[in-house]
């Protein structure tokens, strides 16, 4: 018998152990590898250049449609987007959002049969880089709507009826948002508290969601909620499409941040919100799998906008450094500043190479790109932040000064400090750097866990450990000898990357091949040494992932340079940039390899224990704390809202 209509039983946030939380995360990830993966092979010591070279290309018709839209979008950004106004008013004007709708920007990734533009991932990302350079807040709005909002989960997991009902709205007028995070639940979804209690053919939602990007102006929401187990209901974390103006939905607060001041991000409360069963996406319990699968390509939007920042930063650095003189020379001619400009130029080239390559692989759907997309997000957010920081340093005091202040005293209003603030969130959005390290590391060691995981699992019986031991012996007997030598030790390998009259990139690819095998050997040694404790060695795992990210970036940069040479588009210059980037990356890789085994991880853990136990509270003396009063985490007890609804749909 279903619960009474007006008294759904609301479960509290579950208390879970670390092991239980890991099991939930493990159940949500894709278990199998049905398609090849360049990055997965890279972590296993197998440099499969054939998976990315020659560079995949979009069909001519996709290029034509994409370029036509980019031209219209550029005109719109130049004539209708006032970035300074958005920063000043902390809001995207309604007329700008209306213009984006008219342009079709809400439906860039939605198929034409549903009223969308049907752009490829490549051109969708180019559009985000373009509009994000005009206003990062607009880039966030469009990305949250299409990359992780309602359209993408429906595209992959929705029923035909759901697509027919919702996608035409989402392509033209309806803004969407993705609601997973809660006040006390971030990257640990096992503790998700928002509930969806079955009530006849419907579900009744109760709970509070935090940091709901687009939530303030959204028309449709994709909400992750926990369905309790009951007769006929397997339960688990489940995805729902919810009308934002449904009775019981309240946007209680519009959040404000250090950057992205125009972003419409809020706190959303659900109190006895009735959702039809037809609005459930996929089966019960599939919510996290849907979220992670959506992010496989959704994560590419963030590094795409980092590419836009890199391009803009390079332009400003070039123009400023040519006119600003110190000691009789333009500052660009001084080596200390020149090194920064070289880093910006070379890294921007590599970032674009990573995003374009990963996006085209997503479009072709021949490869599994879950690691490539995650690496792109990780690498883009970290290096994009460094690029923005270096631009501020190049600009000096003017980099720290606001664009409004510069304009008020008669100078060019360059928003370098705003860009730095706007970029900072990228290291947290859609999986923090620390979480991305763990996520990628888990995928990178998947092959090892498949053959040897039962050996180090304390819950497995001896019989399972014995079988795993036999399987592991066979796997490693075949795999380990291949890590001793490879093509990277032969001087003529990858000779096509050393054409006459160009810089030699073949040596960099040979380095990647050798480093890939070294990376795999290091991972194997660490697993042999720490076994079940490997999952606690987050510093080591983070460095393993960072090495893989650099090697992926080097590979993408070389492949892009060769592609541009073949098409006659700035081939010589592309080879120069790829060469510079690879030399810079090799220095970082060597340092990371050294730090795998020579680091302060153990000492750091002891210091942390001392900090948490209060051993060093004397060090905190001599200051005042300007923080306000209040709890560290706001109360999210389910119930009716006591606040005015801040929901502001844009019609």
N, C-alpha and C positions, 0 to 999 in steps of 0.2 A: 504494500500500500504506500502511495506517495505521501510525503510530508504535507501538512496543511499549507494552503497557499500563502498565508501571512506569517508563518512561523518556521521558516527553514532553519534547520540545525546547522550552525556555523562552526566548523572545526577550528581550533586554534592553531597557530603556527607550530609545526611539529618540532620536537627536539630530536636532533639527529647527531650521530657520532661522525667522526671524520671518515671512517670506513663506509658508513651508509651514504654520506654525501658523495663519496667517490663512485659508489655503485650507481647512484642516480645519474651522475655525469657520464659514466661509462655506458650506461644503457641508452643514453640519448645520442651518442656519437654513431656515425656510420661504421659498421663493423667490417665490411668487406671492401676490397679494392677491385672493382670490376673493370676499371680502365687504368692505363698506365699513368704514372705520375713522375714528372721530371724531378721534382723536389724530394719525393719519397726515395727515389733511386739515389739521389745525391747524398742523402743522409746514410744510405746503406753502402756508400763507397763505389757506386756505379754511376759514372758520368755519362748519361744518355743524351748526348748532344743532338742525336737524331730526332728526339721528341720536340725540339724547339727550333731546329735549323734544317732547312731554310725557314725563315720567319713566315708563319702563317699569314694569309692575307684575306681580307673580307671580299665578298663578291662586288663587282662594279656597281650593281644597282644599290647595294647597301651604302657604298661610298657616296653615290650621287645623292641619295635621300638624306644621308647624314650631313653632308657638306651644305646642302640647301637649308637644313634646319639650323646648323651652326651660324650661317650667314644671317638668318632672321633673328636668332637669339643674340648675336653680337649687336645688331642694330638696336634691338630692344634694350640691351644693357647700356649701350652708349647714350640712348635718348631718354630712357625712363627710370633708370636706377640711380638714385643719389645715395651713394654709400655713406657720405658724411651725415646726411639726414637720418638714415637708419641708425647710425651710431649715436647721434645726438638725441633722438627721440626714443631709442631702444625699442623700435617697432618697425616692421616692414609695412609701408603704407598699403591700405586696402586696394588702392588703384593699381599698385604694382602687382599684387597677388592676382587681381582680376585680369591684368594684362598677361601674366604668365599662363593663366587658364585659357585665355583666348588664343594664345600662341600655341597651345597644346602641350606645354611643358609638364603638366601633371600626368600626361600619358606617354611620355617618351619611351618607356619600356613595355607599354601595353600594346597588344596586337591591334592592327588596323581594323579587324572585324569587330572589335569592341569599341572603336572610336579613338584608339590611341595612335601614336606615330609609328610604333613598331621598330624603333631604332635598335641597333645592335648594342651589345655591351660596350664595344669600342667607342661608338659615337655617343652613347649615354654618358660615359665617363669623360669624353672630351667636352660635352655640354656642361657637366658639373664643374670641370676645371675652369671653363670660361665664365660661367655665371658666379662661381665661387670667388673668382678674382675680382668681380664687380662688387660682390657683397657675400662674405662667408655665411652670413645669416640666411641668405636666400639659398645658397648651396645646401645648408643644413636642412632647410625646409623641404626642398625637392628630394634630397637624399633620404630623409626620414620617411617621406611619403612613399617613395618607390623602391628603395633598396631594402628596407626592413619593415615598411608599413604593410597595409592590407594587400596591395596588388601582387607582390612576389609570393607570399604564402598561397594565395589563391591560384596563381599561375601554376604552381608545382603540385599542390595538394587539394585544391578546391574541386568541388563537383561542378558539372556543367551548368547546373541550375544556379549555383553560387556565382560562377563567372558571368552568366547572362544577367544576373540581377545587379551585381556590384561593380564589375569592371567598366561598363559604360559610364557610370557615375564617377568612378575614380579617374577615368581618363580625361574628364572634362571639367567637373565642378567640385567633386568631393575630395577634401584633404584627409589623409589618414595618418594614424600614429600607431606606434608599437609600444605596448605596456607590459613589461616584465618586472623591472626593478621595483622593490618595495623599501620602505624606510629602514628595515632591518635585514633586507635580503638583496645582495648584489650579485656576485659571481658564484653564489652558492644556492642554486635553485631548489635544492632538496628541502629547504626551509620555507618555501613559498607558502604564504598564509592566505592569500586571496582565494576564496572558495567559490565553487560552482556546484550548488546542491541540486540534484535532479528533482523536478517537481512536475510529474506527469510528462508531457512531451517537451517541456521546457527545462531550463536551468535558472537558478536564482543566484546571482553574483553578489558577494559581499567582500569588501576589502579596500585597501588603499594602495595606490601605485605612485611611485616617486619618479621624478625626472622624465616626465612623459613628453618627449620632444614632439612638437606639433599639437600636443594635447589641448592647449588653450583654444586653438582655432579649428581643431579637427572635426570632421563630420562623421567619420567612421574610425573605429578603433579595432586593433587586433589585440586581444587581452589573453594573457596566460593565467589560468586559475586552476586550483586543485579540485578535482572531482572526488568525493569520498567513495570508497568501495561499498557497494551495496548490491542487492540482488538485481541482476541484469545490467550492472554497471561495473566494469573492471576498474574504473577510476584512474587517478593519476593526473599529472599536469597536462592540461588540455587547452587548445587554442580556440578562441571564439571571435567572431565578428560582431561588434556591438555598435549600435547607433549612439553617437556621442550625446544626443539630446534625449535619450531614453529617460523615463522617470527613474529617479534614484541615482543618476550620474551627476556628480558635482565636481567642477574644477575649483578646488578650494584655495589655490594659491598660484600665482604666476611667478616662477623663480627668476632671480637675477644673478648674473655671473660676471666674472672678471672680464670675459670676452664673449663674443657672439651675442652682443647685447640685444639684437633684434630677434633672437630665437624665442619661439612661443613654447616654452617648456614649463610644465606645471606639476601640481599634485592633484591626482584624481581619486575621488572616493566613490565606491559603489555600495549602495545600500538597497538590498532587496531588488536588484535590477533583474527584470525578467528578460531572458534571452531565449528565443526559439531554438529548439534542437537543430533546425535546419541551418542555423548560423554557426554551428560547430564545424571547425576545419579539421578534417581527418578524424580518426577514431579517438576515443578517450585514452589518455596516457601518452599521446603522440606529440604533445605540445613542444617539449624541448627538442625533440628530433626535428620538428618543423622549423623551430627557431634556428637551430644550428645549420640545417640544410639551406635555409634562406640566406644565412650569412656567408655561405660558401662563395657566392658571387656578390652579395650585398656589401661585404667588407671592401670590395674594390672601389667603392665610391669615395671613401675617405682618402686613400692615397692618390686618387685622381685629383682631388682638390688640393692635395699637397703639391702635386705637379704644377698646378696653376700658381700656387704661392712661390714655388721655385722659379718659374718663368718671370713672374712679376719682380721678384727680388733681384734676379739677374739684370733685368732692365734698369731698375733703380740703381743698383750697384755700379753698372756700367756708366750711366749718365752722370751720377754724382761723383764718382771717382775720377772722371775725366776733367771735371771743372774745379774740384776742391784741391787746392795746392798746399803742400807743407814743405818747407825748406827748399823751395824753388822747383819742386816737381809735383805733378798730380799724385794724389795719395795712392792711386793704383800702381804707380811705379815703385813704391816702397814695398819691399818683399813681405813685410808683416801683413800689409793690407792685401797685396796681390795674392798671397796664399789663400786668403778668405774668399776672394773672388773666384779663384780657380776651383776651390771646393764647391762653391755655389753652382758654377757652370757645370762641372763634371758630375756632381750629384744630381742636379736637375735632369741631365741627359740620362743618367742611369734610372732615375725614378720613372721618367716617361717610358723608358724601355721596359721596365718591370710591369707597369700598368697596362701598356698596349699589348705586350706579349700575353700576360695573364688574361686580359679581356678577350683577345682574339681566340685563345684556347677555350675560354668559356663559351664563346659563340659557336665554335666548331663542335664542342661537346665530345671531342675524341679522347681527351685526357681528364683525369680526376684532378681538379685544381684546388682541393680543399687546403692543402699545405701552401701552394703558391699564393692563393688569395690571403691567407693568414700572414704569410711572410711579407706580402705587399703592404698589408695594413701595418704590421709591426715596423717594417723598415721605413715606410713612408712617414708614419707619425713621428718616429724618432729623428730621422734625418731632416724632415720638414721643419721640425722645431729648431734644429741646429741651424738650418739655413736662415730662418727668421731671426734667430739670435745673432748670427753673424752680420746680417744686414743692419741691425740696430747698432752693432759695434762699429761697422764701417761708417755709418752716419754720425757716430759720436753723440754729442749732446743733442743734435737734431733728431737722432733716432729715439731718444728718450722723451722728446717733446711731442705733444699731441699735434695732429694735423691742424686742428682748429687754432691752436696757439701759433703755429708756423704761419698760417694764412693771415692771422690778425696782425702780425708784425711784418707782413709783406713778402713772405717766402713761399715757395711751392709747398702745398699741403700734402706731404707724403705721410701716409698713416703707418709708418713702420712699427711704432709701439703698439698700435691697435692690432696689427697683423700678428705680433708676438703673443699678445693676449688671446687673440682668436685661435691661434694654433695650439695653445697649451692643452686644450681639452682633447685633442686628437690622441694623446698618449693615454687617455682614460676611456673615451667613447668606444662603444662596440667591442669591449674587452680591453682592459688596461694592459700596458706593456708586460707587467708581471704575469697576468693571466694568459696573455698570448704566448709568452715563453713556455708556460706549462702545457697549454693546449697543443702547440706545435711539437713540443718535446714528446708528448704522448703519441702523436701520430708518427713521429720520427722513429720511435722505438717499437712501433706496432709489430713489425716482423719478428723482433726478438721476443716480445711478450706472447705472440701466437705460438712459438715453439718452446719457449722456456718459462712462460709466465706461471704455470702451475708449480714449478720447482720452488719459486720464492713466495708463493701464496700460502700463508699460514693456515688458511681454512681448507686447503685441499688435502685429501687423504693420501697415504703413502702410495697407493696403487696409481693415483693420478700423477704423483710426482715421478714415479718410475717410468710411466709412459712418456711423460714430458722429457725426462732425461734421455730416453732413447731417441725421441724426435729431435731434440736439440743436438745430440751428438752427430746425427746425420746432416742436419742443416749446417752446423758450423764446420764440419769436415769439408763440405763443398764450398762454403762461403769464405772462410778465413784465408785460404791460400790465394784467393783472387785479390786480396787486399795488399799483397806483397809487392806486386809490380803491375804496371798498366801502361796505356798509351802515352800518358803524360811524361814518361821517361824517354820517349823516342823523339829525337830532335826535329823530325819532319812532320810530326802529327799535326793535324788541323792547318796544313799549309795554305789552304784557301783563304785563311785569315791573315795572310801576309802577301797581299798583291803588290805588284811593282808600283813604286812611287807612294806607298802608304806606310803608316806606322805598323809595326809588327804586333798583331793581337794574338797570334798563335801561341806565343809563349805564355800569355795570360791564361788561355784555355788549358794548356798543359799544366799550369800551376793549379787551376781549379780541379783538374782530374786527380793530381797528386794529393791535394789538400782534402778532397772528398774521401779518398781512401784513408788518409790519416785521421779524418773526423770519425769515420766508421770504426777504426781501430781504437780510438780514444773512448768511444761510446761503449764498445765491447769490454774494454778493460775496466771501465767504471762499473758496468753491470756485474762483472765478475768479482770486483772488489767489494761493492756495497750491497749487491743483490736486493733484498727487500727494502733496504734503506735508501735505495736509489731515488725514490719519489720524494724524499726529504731533502735531497741535495739540489735545492732550487737554484743556487748560485751556479753550480756546475752545469745544470740543464740549460739555464739561461745563456751561458757562454756557448754551449753547443749549438743552440738555436741561432745565436748571433753570427757564429761562423757560417752556418748554412745560409743565412740571409745574405751575407756578403758574397758568398760563392754564387748564389742565385743571381744577385745583382750584377756581378761580373759577367756571368754567362749571358744574361739578357742584354747588357750593354754591348758586348761583342757581336751578338747576333743582330742587334738593331743597326750597328755601324755597318756591318756587311750588307744588310738589306738596303740601307740608304745608299751605299756605294753602288750596289747593283742597279738601283733605280736612277742613279745619277743625281740624287737630291742631297747635296752637301756631303758626299761620301768622304772626301778628304778630311773635312772638318769633324765629321762624326768619328772617324778613326782617331783623330787627335783627342777628342773628348773622352772616348772610350779608353784610350791608352792612359790618359791622366787619371781617370776614375779607377782603373784597375790597379795602377801603381799605388794610389792612396788606399784602396781597399786591402791590398796585400799587406800593407803595414799594419792595418787594424786586425787582420786575420792572424798575423804572427803574434801580435800582442795577446789576442784572445786565446790562442793555443798555449802560450806561456802561462796565462792566468788560469787555465784549466787545473793545473797542479800546483801553481805557486800563487797563493791568494791568502786572504785573511778571513775566510769563511768561518773557521772554528773560533778564532778570536772574536769575530763579530758576534757570534752566538752567545759567547760568555758575557760580552758587554751588554747585549740586549737583556739577558737574564738579570744583570745587575740593575739596569734601568727600570725594568718592570718590578723588581723587588724593592725599589726605593734606595738602593745603595748609593746612588749619585744625586739624590735630591739636593744636596748641598751645592751642586753645580748650578742649580736653577735659581739660587738666591741672587739678589741685587737687581731684580727687574720687577715691573708691574705687569699684570695680565690685563690687556684691554678688552678681552672677550666679554660678551654679555652673559646674562644668566640664562638658565634653561638646561634641559637634558641634552645629552649628546645625540640621542636618537629620538625623534618625535614619536609620540604615542600614535599607534595605528590600529587601535581597537576598532573592530567593525561596529557600525552603528550609523544612525542618521547624521547628516552633516549639520554643523552649527554655523557654517560660514556662507557668505554670499557667493553665488556661483559666478566664477570668473570666465566661464566659457564664452567665447566671442567668435562665432563662425563668420567667415567672410563670404557674403552673398554677392 
